[in-house]
Amino acid sequence: VAVLVTPELFLLWKSLVSGFRLEGIPVCEAGDNCNGVVWEFGDNSHSYEWPVVIAVCTRNAELNYLMFSRAVTRLVVLYVDGNLYVIPDEL
């Protein structure tokens, strides 16, 4: 599973990663060879794909496309303006 965020959400990203680590959930960056949740900025994900991607984003269409295209089987999209969109099997 990969959680990808847009750079303008750095503070959210930092607090979520810290929370996962406090709970003992392994966290990796893209390219690390470990068994854990990958947390990465969307613009750093261009060379990778994951079965499940959770994209936490703003409405920046160009960067969102990059994050959305990294999902192989399942994509969950969370917009920071409070709307929640789940896009199943429409990749």
C-alpha angles and dihedrals in degrees: 000000000000127000109201123188135184116250093246087066094061095129092051090047092050094050094047093050090049090051093051092050091049089054091051095249110147113243125196138178123234109284096024113127099226139116104248147085112303112227114188145144112262094238090058093055101073096111098044141073131194132190090236126029126185107197116199106190154143123238095278099135098197096052093039091057090056092052094043093051092058093072116097103185110356134030127187117187123199118186117203093224089078099265119122121206125182116192109191122194095338098119 
